[in-house]
Amino acid sequence: MLIEGNSLLYILFKFLVFGRYLPRGGMDVSLHPTAFAGWAGLMLTGVNLMPVGQLDGGHIVYALLGHHARRLNWVVIAVLVALGFVWQGWFLWAALLFLFSRRRALLLDEITELDLPGQLLAILVVLLFILTFVPIPMRVGR
């Protein structure tokens, strides 16, 4: 049986519904297929918001940090390689992001900086990434 991984937001949802941290003591929730689709949506949102390359998170971090965001690309790829020793799927993601983060899309306007509302929205999206990222997406359970 495959067991879905936890993001911080998913842990919060399970705590709000069940009143305790799950999985614990061999107990976890059994998801209905519709709920599993919701979990998959959360997981894919976290993947898409990774602050690297051509992903949405990479574009947002580039808008915040400019050319300094390229340094963050290497940090994220290194973290994915390290996570690959826990869940092998991250090795593939690290390789893909390495390949696709070597070039970035040209912007129409690289002169205008983000205003304060834009900066706050970008920071909110980075926080959303932190809440939805699933370090170990799937594991085999009993």
N, C-alpha and C positions, 0 to 999 in steps of 0.2 A: 504494500500500500504506500502511495506517495503522500507525504505530509507537506503542506505548504509552509513556507518560512514566514517569519514575523518581521514586519517593519515597526517602527515606533508607533505609527498611527494605528496599525492593526492590533498591536498590543493594547493600546488605549481603548479601542473599540471592544475588544474581548473583555477587558477589565470592567468597562462600563456595563456590559451585558451580564457578565458572570460574577462580578465582584471580586475577582482574584486574577493573578497572573496565570496565563495558560500558554504553553503546556507546562504542567507540573504534576509530579507523581504519576506519570504515565497517562494522564488525562489531557485531552485537548478537544476542540470542537470538531464535529463532522459536518463539512460544508455541503449544503444543497448546491446543485450545479449552477444555479443563478448566483448564489453567494460566492462560489468559486470564480465565476466570471468577474465579479466585483473585485475579488482579491487580485486576479490577474490584471485587471485594469489599474489597480494601485501599484502593482509591481512594475508594470510597463511605464507608468507615469514616472516612477523613481528612476528607471533606466533612461528614459528620455530626458530627464532633468539632470543627468550626470553632467558636471561642469567641464566638459571636454569636447573638443573638435566641433563637428557639424551637428551635434545633438542640440536640442533647444536650450539645455542648460549651458552648453558651451557658448552659444550665441549670447545668452544673458550675462554670463560672466565676462565675456569679451566687451559687452556694452558697459559693464561696471569697471573693469580693470584695464581695458585697452590691450596693448601689446603684451602687458605683463601676464595676461591670461595664458599665454603659451607655456609659462613655467608651471602653471597649475595642471596643464595637460599631462605633463610628465609625472606629477605627483599622483593624479588620478589613475593613470595607467599602471604605475608601480603598486598602488593600493589594490588594483584589480588583479595584478599578477600575484600579490600576496594572498588575496582572497581565493585565488584559483587553487591554492593548496587545500582549501576547505571545501569549495564547490568548483569542480573542474570547468564548468561553463564560463567562469570569469576569464579563463585563459583565452577562449575564443573572443570574448568581448574586448579584452586587452589588445589582442592582435588586430581586430577590426578597427578599434579606435586609434591604434597606432597608425594604421594605414590611412584612415580617413581624417586624421587630425593634422596631417602633414601640410595640407593647404587649407586655407579658409576662403569662404566666399567673400568677394569684394563687396564692400558696403557702398551705398550711394552717398552717404554722408558720414565721413569719419572725423569731421571737424567739430560738429555740435556735440557737446557732452550731455549726459543725462541730467535732467533737472531733478529736484528733490523728490517729487512724486514718482518719477521713473526709477530713481535709486531705491526708494522704499519698496516699490513693487518688485524690483529685481531681488532685493534682499528677502522679501517675502517668498519669492519663488525658490530661492536657495534654501530657505527654511522648509519649504514644501518638499524639496528633494531629500533633505535630512529626515523628514518624517515618513516618507514613502519608500526609501531605499531598503531593499531586502538583501542583507548580506549573504544569506544562505537560502536561495529561493525554494529549493525542494530537497527533501531528504526521504530516505526509505524508513518507514516505520513498521511496527508489528501488525 
